[in-house]
Amino acid sequence: MIILYRIILKIRSLYESMVKHITIKVAIDNGLKVGDNLYVQGIPNFGSEPFLIEMGDNVTIAEGVSFINHGGDGRVTKRIEKYKDGRTFGRIKIGNNTFIGKGAVLLPGVSIGNNCIVGSLSVVSSSVPDNTIYAGAPAKFICTIEQYGDKLLANNTVYPLELEKDRKQLEAYLKKHLPHTYKPVKK
């Protein structure tokens, strides 16, 4: 049974990889601007106007990120005489060395700066300045990249870095050596 399970996982992985690469290629053919070293986890959703999206170098897009380039809400308001001509379109720009977390939603007209992190499940409804961390719904300022980096170093998981070349060895090391400590309850 385990062999069948592994075969199914491999087929699924190959299928998702193929769909991801085709989705990115079609979006680029339709005007998506992408810098060097784009890394995308899962299948991206660039919306119906990928030509309104621009990404810099070294951008990571986690699984389930949605780019919303226009307001579908016009389907309601255009049926009301007073608002029939109302439309919303907006560009989305992501700077260099930026990470967009799993399930984030980027709304029309937002710009995310260089060296930024957008937290998972965030709704980005206003622009994000360089060197900052934003998260939440709507996304709000959490801290600077420097504050985050200091916190990361203070809570660093130490292991021999050469283990990163062999995922199985790294996992075995972490299983054995990672302490069973958990974050305290926030008051």
Backbone as JSON, one array per atom type, in Angstrom:
{
  "sequence": "MIILYRIILKIRSLYESMVKHITIKVAIDNGLKVGDNLYVQGIPNFGSEPFLIEMGDNVTIAEGVSFINHGGDGRVTKRIEKYKDGRTFGRIKIGNNTFIGKGAVLLPGVSIGNNCIVGSLSVVSSSVPDNTIYAGAPAKFICTIEQYGDKLLANNTVYPLELEKDRKQLEAYLKKHLPHTYKPVKK",
  "N": [[0.81, -1.19, 0.0], [1.96, 1.25, 0.73], [3.74, 1.71, -1.34], [2.05, 2.18, -3.51], [0.86, 4.54, -2.6], [3.1, 6.28, -2.61], [3.64, 6.32, -5.36], [1.31, 7.57, -6.31], [1.61, 10.09, -5.06], [3.94, 10.95, -6.41], [3.04, 11.12, -9.08], [1.09, 13.09, -8.76], [2.74, 15.23, -7.97], [4.34, 15.57, -10.28], [2.35, 16.29, -12.13], [1.38, 18.72, -10.96], [3.72, 20.25, -11.12], [4.04, 20.44, -13.9], [1.68, 21.86, -14.6], [2.14, 24.22, -13.16], [4.47, 25.27, -14.45], [3.48, 25.64, -17.06], [1.42, 27.49, -16.52], [2.91, 29.72, -15.62], [4.45, 30.23, -17.95], [2.42, 30.83, -19.86], [1.36, 33.12, -18.63], [3.58, 34.85, -18.76], [3.81, 35.01, -21.54], [1.56, 36.48, -21.91], [2.22, 38.95, -20.96], [3.14, 39.19, -18.28], [5.65, 40.46, -16.2], [8.77, 39.39, -15.2], [11.53, 39.15, -13.04], [14.93, 37.96, -12.52], [15.48, 34.68, -11.13], [12.93, 33.81, -10.11], [10.92, 32.11, -7.83], [8.43, 29.82, -7.44], [6.05, 28.28, -5.45], [3.83, 25.65, -5.74], [0.81, 26.11, -7.72], [0.49, 29.08, -9.37], [-1.78, 31.96, -9.21], [-2.33, 34.24, -11.36], [-4.37, 35.87, -12.1], [-6.7, 37.42, -14.43], [-5.43, 39.36, -15.88], [-2.45, 39.24, -16.4], [-0.58, 40.91, -17.53], [-0.58, 43.19, -16.04], [1.05, 42.81, -13.91], [4.16, 42.97, -12.25], [7.29, 41.72, -11.37], [10.26, 41.75, -9.41], [13.74, 40.77, -9.07], [14.73, 37.66, -7.54], [12.34, 36.8, -6.24], [9.97, 35.14, -4.23], [7.12, 33.25, -4.44], [4.71, 31.87, -2.56], [2.63, 28.92, -2.23], [-0.71, 29.13, -3.44], [-1.06, 31.92, -3.67], [-2.83, 34.8, -4.67], [-3.33, 37.06, -7.29], [-5.06, 39.9, -7.7], [-6.22, 41.81, -10.15], [-8.26, 43.4, -10.98], [-11.54, 44.7, -10.21], [-14.11, 42.58, -9.66], [-16.44, 43.25, -8.61], [-17.76, 45.13, -10.06], [-19.63, 43.86, -11.58], [-21.94, 43.93, -10.18], [-22.41, 46.69, -9.6], [-22.52, 47.87, -12.14], [-25.04, 47.39, -13.04], [-26.6, 49.19, -11.84], [-27.87, 52.22, -12.54], [-26.67, 54.74, -11.83], [-24.02, 54.01, -11.24], [-23.01, 52.67, -13.41], [-20.8, 53.08, -15.07], [-18.57, 52.62, -13.55], [-15.4, 51.21, -12.93], [-12.69, 49.07, -11.89], [-9.3, 48.76, -12.16], [-5.95, 47.74, -11.6], [-2.41, 47.92, -11.31], [0.03, 45.55, -10.12], [2.93, 45.44, -8.27], [5.94, 43.87, -7.4], [8.81, 44.08, -5.5], [12.44, 43.55, -5.46], [13.96, 40.63, -3.99], [11.9, 39.52, -2.31], [9.34, 37.95, -0.4], [6.28, 36.31, -0.69], [3.79, 35.12, 1.26], [2.05, 31.96, 1.83], [-1.16, 31.64, 0.44], [-1.7, 34.36, 0.37], [-3.37, 37.39, -0.65], [-3.2, 39.71, -3.17], [-4.25, 42.87, -3.83], [-5.74, 45.12, -6.34], [-3.53, 47.65, -7.55], [-1.46, 47.69, -5.66], [1.87, 48.01, -4.41], [4.69, 46.24, -3.56], [7.55, 46.55, -1.74], [11.21, 46.33, -1.95], [13.07, 43.68, -0.4], [11.1, 42.54, 1.34], [8.62, 40.87, 3.36], [5.6, 39.23, 3.1], [3.11, 38.05, 5.08], [1.64, 34.76, 5.44], [-1.68, 34.12, 4.29], [-2.4, 36.79, 4.21], [-4.09, 39.84, 3.32], [-3.37, 42.08, 1.05], [-3.96, 45.31, 0.79], [-2.99, 47.82, 0.59], [-0.01, 49.62, -0.32], [3.3, 48.31, 0.38], [6.12, 49.29, 2.09], [9.72, 49.33, 1.36], [11.91, 46.93, 2.94], [10.32, 45.79, 5.02], [7.98, 43.91, 7.08], [4.81, 42.7, 6.57], [1.57, 41.65, 7.58], [-1.59, 39.94, 7.92], [-5.2, 40.54, 7.78], [-6.89, 43.19, 6.96], [-3.52, 43.48, 5.59], [-1.02, 44.58, 7.78], [1.61, 46.65, 9.16], [4.21, 44.84, 10.66], [6.92, 44.57, 11.53], [10.29, 45.77, 10.98], [12.58, 44.6, 8.44], [15.08, 44.27, 9.55], [14.52, 44.07, 12.33], [13.09, 41.69, 12.25], [15.05, 39.95, 11.25], [16.91, 40.03, 13.39], [15.34, 38.83, 15.39], [15.0, 36.33, 14.24], [17.66, 35.37, 14.28], [18.03, 35.3, 17.06], [16.34, 33.26, 17.79], [17.35, 31.08, 16.5], [17.59, 27.95, 14.87], [19.97, 25.71, 15.38], [22.08, 23.75, 13.46], [24.27, 21.44, 11.75], [25.28, 22.96, 8.84], [26.01, 21.65, 6.5], [24.29, 19.55, 6.3], [22.12, 20.4, 4.87], [22.43, 19.72, 2.24], [21.58, 17.14, 2.0], [18.52, 16.11, 2.34], [17.26, 14.01, 3.78], [19.15, 13.36, 5.76], [19.18, 15.79, 7.14], [16.52, 15.9, 8.1], [16.54, 13.65, 9.79], [18.42, 14.49, 11.69], [17.09, 16.73, 12.78], [14.8, 15.49, 13.88], [15.95, 14.08, 15.96], [17.39, 16.02, 17.46], [16.03, 18.49, 17.74], [14.6, 20.52, 20.16], [11.78, 19.94, 22.38], [10.24, 22.37, 22.74], [7.89, 25.03, 23.06], [6.1, 27.91, 21.87], [5.22, 30.52, 24.16], [1.97, 31.21, 25.68], [0.18, 33.96, 24.46], [-0.63, 36.92, 26.18]],
  "CA": [[0.0, 0.0, 0.0], [2.83, 2.42, 0.8], [4.32, 1.93, -2.67], [0.99, 2.81, -4.3], [0.76, 5.91, -2.08], [4.25, 7.04, -3.12], [3.43, 6.49, -6.8], [0.27, 8.6, -6.46], [2.23, 11.37, -4.72], [4.86, 11.33, -7.47], [2.22, 11.52, -10.23], [0.51, 14.4, -8.41], [3.83, 16.21, -7.99], [4.69, 15.81, -11.68], [1.22, 17.02, -12.71], [1.39, 20.09, -10.44], [4.89, 20.92, -11.68], [3.74, 20.73, -15.29], [0.67, 22.93, -14.62], [2.81, 25.45, -12.7], [5.35, 25.79, -15.52], [2.62, 26.12, -18.16], [0.75, 28.7, -16.04], [3.89, 30.82, -15.64], [4.78, 30.5, -19.36], [1.28, 31.51, -20.47], [1.28, 34.47, -18.04], [4.67, 35.64, -19.35], [3.41, 35.26, -22.93], [0.49, 37.48, -21.85], [2.72, 40.23, -20.47], [3.7, 39.18, -16.93], [7.08, 40.82, -16.16], [9.42, 38.62, -14.14], [12.97, 39.3, -12.96], [15.71, 36.73, -12.39], [15.36, 33.82, -9.96], [11.58, 33.67, -9.56], [10.63, 30.79, -7.27], [7.0, 29.69, -7.17], [5.61, 27.01, -4.87], [2.45, 25.38, -6.14], [0.31, 26.67, -8.98], [0.14, 30.49, -9.11], [-3.0, 32.53, -9.79], [-1.97, 35.59, -11.8], [-5.57, 36.58, -12.49], [-7.0, 37.49, -15.86], [-4.6, 40.4, -16.51], [-1.06, 39.11, -15.94], [0.2, 42.03, -18.07], [-0.58, 44.25, -15.04], [1.89, 42.35, -12.8], [5.61, 43.08, -12.45], [8.06, 41.18, -10.24], [11.69, 41.96, -9.5], [14.64, 39.63, -8.95], [14.75, 36.89, -6.29], [11.01, 36.83, -5.64], [9.39, 33.85, -3.91], [5.66, 33.26, -4.33], [4.3, 30.6, -1.95], [1.45, 28.27, -2.78], [-2.03, 29.71, -3.23], [-1.09, 33.38, -3.73], [-3.73, 35.31, -5.71], [-3.13, 38.42, -7.78], [-6.35, 40.43, -8.13], [-5.89, 43.01, -10.93], [-9.45, 44.21, -11.27], [-12.66, 44.46, -9.31], [-15.27, 41.88, -10.21], [-17.63, 43.83, -8.0], [-18.44, 45.92, -11.08], [-20.75, 43.08, -12.12], [-23.12, 44.37, -9.44], [-22.66, 48.13, -9.72], [-22.83, 48.3, -13.52], [-26.48, 47.21, -13.24], [-27.24, 50.32, -11.18], [-27.66, 53.31, -13.51], [-25.75, 55.77, -11.31], [-22.66, 53.49, -11.14], [-22.8, 51.76, -14.53], [-19.5, 53.29, -15.7], [-17.49, 52.39, -12.58], [-14.53, 50.05, -13.15], [-11.44, 49.08, -11.12], [-8.14, 48.0, -12.61], [-4.75, 48.23, -10.95], [-1.17, 47.15, -11.45], [0.64, 44.99, -8.91], [4.38, 45.4, -8.44], [6.68, 43.25, -6.29], [10.22, 44.45, -5.6], [13.48, 42.53, -5.4], [14.23, 39.9, -2.75], [10.65, 39.6, -1.57], [8.62, 36.69, -0.19], [4.84, 36.44, -0.51], [3.42, 33.9, 1.98], [1.0, 31.06, 1.35], [-2.54, 32.07, 0.48], [-1.86, 35.82, 0.4], [-4.15, 37.99, -1.73], [-2.69, 41.03, -3.52], [-5.35, 43.59, -4.46], [-5.32, 46.05, -7.4], [-2.85, 48.9, -7.27], [-0.48, 47.64, -4.58], [3.29, 47.84, -4.69], [5.42, 45.66, -2.43], [8.92, 47.01, -1.93], [12.36, 45.43, -1.92], [13.42, 43.07, 0.9], [9.86, 42.48, 2.12], [7.94, 39.6, 3.61], [4.16, 39.33, 3.31], [2.74, 36.85, 5.81], [0.64, 33.84, 4.9], [-3.1, 34.46, 4.42], [-2.57, 38.23, 4.29], [-4.8, 40.54, 2.26], [-2.6, 43.31, 0.85], [-4.86, 46.29, 0.19], [-2.24, 49.07, 0.41], [1.38, 49.32, -0.66], [4.21, 47.87, 1.44], [7.42, 49.92, 1.84], [10.95, 48.53, 1.39], [12.51, 46.45, 4.19], [9.31, 45.62, 6.07], [7.17, 42.71, 7.17], [3.4, 43.0, 6.71], [0.75, 40.44, 7.67], [-2.94, 40.1, 8.44], [-6.28, 40.83, 6.84], [-5.92, 43.6, 5.94], [-2.12, 43.42, 5.99], [-0.54, 45.73, 8.55], [3.04, 46.62, 9.5], [4.58, 43.98, 11.79], [8.24, 45.01, 11.97], [11.24, 45.98, 9.88], [13.33, 43.39, 8.08], [16.18, 44.18, 10.53], [13.96, 43.53, 13.57], [12.76, 40.29, 11.99], [16.32, 39.22, 11.16], [17.45, 39.89, 14.75], [14.51, 37.83, 16.07], [15.33, 35.05, 13.63], [18.95, 34.94, 14.83], [17.86, 35.01, 18.49], [15.61, 31.98, 17.91], [17.94, 30.26, 15.46], [17.72, 26.5, 15.0], [21.35, 25.42, 15.02], [22.38, 22.4, 12.99], [25.37, 21.51, 10.78], [24.74, 23.44, 7.56], [26.27, 20.69, 5.42], [23.14, 18.64, 6.22], [21.15, 20.93, 3.91], [22.66, 19.07, 0.94], [20.91, 15.85, 2.04], [17.29, 16.36, 3.1], [16.99, 12.92, 4.71], [20.04, 13.53, 6.91], [18.7, 16.96, 7.89], [15.3, 15.5, 8.81], [16.94, 12.74, 10.88], [19.07, 15.32, 12.7], [16.07, 17.54, 13.45], [13.97, 14.59, 14.7], [16.7, 13.68, 17.14], [17.99, 17.1, 18.24], [15.19, 19.68, 17.94], [13.96, 20.41, 21.47], [10.31, 19.97, 22.46], [9.82, 23.62, 23.36], [6.84, 25.67, 22.29], [5.9, 29.32, 22.16], [4.31, 30.76, 25.29], [0.66, 31.76, 25.4], [0.17, 35.42, 24.48], [-1.63, 37.46, 27.12]],
  "C": [[0.87, 1.27, 0.0], [3.46, 2.74, -0.56], [3.3, 2.62, -3.57], [0.83, 4.28, -3.89], [1.89, 6.78, -2.63], [4.14, 7.28, -4.62], [2.4, 7.59, -7.07], [0.83, 9.98, -6.14], [3.17, 11.85, -5.82], [4.11, 11.81, -8.71], [1.61, 12.9, -9.97], [1.57, 15.49, -8.49], [4.23, 16.57, -9.42], [3.61, 16.63, -12.39], [1.24, 18.48, -12.27], [2.57, 20.89, -10.99], [4.65, 21.33, -13.12], [2.74, 21.9, -15.39], [1.29, 24.26, -14.19], [3.64, 26.07, -13.81], [4.54, 26.32, -16.7], [1.93, 27.42, -17.76], [1.69, 29.89, -16.09], [4.23, 31.21, -17.07], [3.66, 31.27, -20.04], [1.16, 32.94, -19.94], [2.37, 35.37, -18.62], [4.34, 35.98, -20.8], [2.32, 36.32, -23.01], [0.91, 38.75, -21.12], [3.22, 40.29, -19.04], [5.19, 39.5, -17.01], [7.71, 40.16, -14.95], [10.92, 38.86, -14.2], [13.66, 37.95, -12.88], [15.37, 36.0, -11.09], [13.98, 33.85, -9.31], [11.43, 32.25, -9.05], [9.15, 30.76, -6.89], [6.72, 28.31, -6.61], [4.16, 26.81, -5.29], [2.09, 26.06, -7.45], [-0.15, 28.11, -8.71], [-1.18, 30.89, -9.75], [-2.71, 33.99, -10.12], [-3.17, 36.39, -12.28], [-5.74, 36.63, -14.0], [-6.22, 38.56, -16.6], [-3.16, 40.3, -16.05], [-0.16, 40.23, -16.46], [0.22, 43.22, -17.1], [0.29, 43.91, -13.83], [3.36, 42.46, -13.19], [6.31, 42.6, -11.18], [9.54, 41.39, -10.47], [12.47, 40.66, -9.42], [14.48, 38.97, -7.58], [13.43, 36.99, -5.52], [10.56, 35.39, -5.41], [7.89, 34.03, -3.7], [5.27, 31.89, -3.78], [3.0, 30.1, -2.6], [0.17, 29.06, -2.47], [-2.11, 31.22, -3.22], [-1.98, 33.8, -4.9], [-3.43, 36.77, -6.01], [-4.48, 38.89, -8.33], [-6.07, 41.76, -8.83], [-7.08, 43.9, -11.24], [-10.56, 43.83, -10.29], [-13.82, 43.79, -10.01], [-16.57, 42.42, -9.64], [-18.4, 44.71, -8.97], [-19.6, 45.18, -11.72], [-22.05, 43.45, -11.41], [-23.42, 45.83, -9.75], [-22.99, 48.58, -11.13], [-24.31, 48.13, -13.86], [-27.3, 48.31, -12.54], [-26.88, 51.56, -12.0], [-26.6, 54.31, -13.05], [-24.29, 55.32, -11.36], [-22.24, 52.65, -12.35], [-21.43, 51.92, -15.2], [-18.32, 53.05, -14.77], [-16.72, 51.11, -12.87], [-13.28, 50.19, -12.28], [-10.43, 48.17, -11.78], [-6.93, 48.56, -11.88], [-3.57, 47.31, -11.2], [-0.74, 46.61, -10.09], [2.13, 44.87, -9.18], [5.02, 44.81, -7.18], [8.16, 43.54, -6.52], [11.15, 43.25, -5.51], [13.56, 41.89, -4.01], [13.03, 39.95, -1.81], [9.97, 38.23, -1.54], [7.15, 37.0, 0.05], [4.34, 35.1, 0.05], [2.19, 33.2, 1.42], [-0.39, 31.68, 1.52], [-2.75, 33.58, 0.54], [-2.66, 36.27, -0.82], [-3.62, 39.41, -1.94], [-3.76, 41.74, -4.33], [-4.85, 44.62, -5.48], [-4.61, 47.28, -6.87], [-1.81, 48.86, -6.17], [0.93, 47.42, -5.12], [3.93, 47.3, -3.42], [6.89, 45.92, -2.69], [9.95, 45.91, -1.97], [12.57, 44.91, -0.5], [12.21, 43.03, 1.83], [9.4, 41.05, 2.31], [6.47, 39.93, 3.83], [3.73, 38.0, 3.91], [1.67, 36.03, 5.11], [-0.77, 34.33, 5.23], [-3.36, 35.95, 4.57], [-3.39, 38.73, 3.11], [-4.12, 41.9, 2.13], [-3.46, 44.3, 0.07], [-4.22, 47.66, 0.06], [-0.78, 48.69, 0.21], [2.23, 49.07, 0.58], [5.58, 48.49, 1.16], [8.59, 48.94, 1.92], [11.28, 48.11, 2.83], [11.52, 46.29, 5.34], [8.62, 44.26, 5.98], [5.73, 43.18, 7.39], [2.63, 41.68, 6.78], [-0.63, 40.8, 8.2], [-3.94, 40.38, 7.34], [-7.11, 41.98, 7.4], [-4.48, 43.59, 6.5], [-1.71, 44.73, 6.67], [0.94, 45.54, 8.85], [3.25, 45.75, 10.74], [5.91, 44.44, 12.38], [9.1, 45.28, 10.74], [11.95, 44.66, 9.57], [14.49, 43.18, 9.06], [15.67, 43.59, 11.85], [13.64, 42.04, 13.4], [14.03, 39.44, 11.93], [16.94, 39.0, 12.52], [16.67, 38.82, 15.54], [14.82, 36.43, 15.55], [16.65, 34.5, 14.18], [18.84, 34.56, 16.31], [17.18, 33.66, 18.71], [16.12, 30.94, 16.92], [17.95, 28.78, 15.82], [19.11, 26.14, 14.48], [21.48, 23.95, 14.62], [23.55, 22.53, 12.01], [24.84, 21.85, 9.39], [24.99, 22.48, 6.4], [25.13, 19.68, 5.27], [22.09, 19.12, 5.23], [21.29, 20.31, 2.52], [21.93, 17.73, 0.85], [19.68, 15.96, 2.95], [17.01, 15.27, 4.12], [17.87, 13.01, 5.96], [19.6, 14.7, 7.78], [17.47, 16.59, 8.71], [15.64, 14.59, 9.99], [17.58, 13.53, 12.03], [18.03, 16.12, 13.49], [15.17, 16.68, 14.35], [14.66, 14.27, 16.02], [17.07, 14.86, 18.04], [17.1, 18.32, 18.49], [14.45, 19.55, 19.26], [12.43, 20.5, 21.37], [9.9, 21.2, 23.28], [8.84, 24.32, 22.45], [6.7, 27.12, 22.72], [4.96, 29.49, 23.36], [2.97, 31.32, 24.81], [0.75, 33.28, 25.47], [-0.94, 35.9, 25.4], [-2.13, 38.79, 26.66]]
}
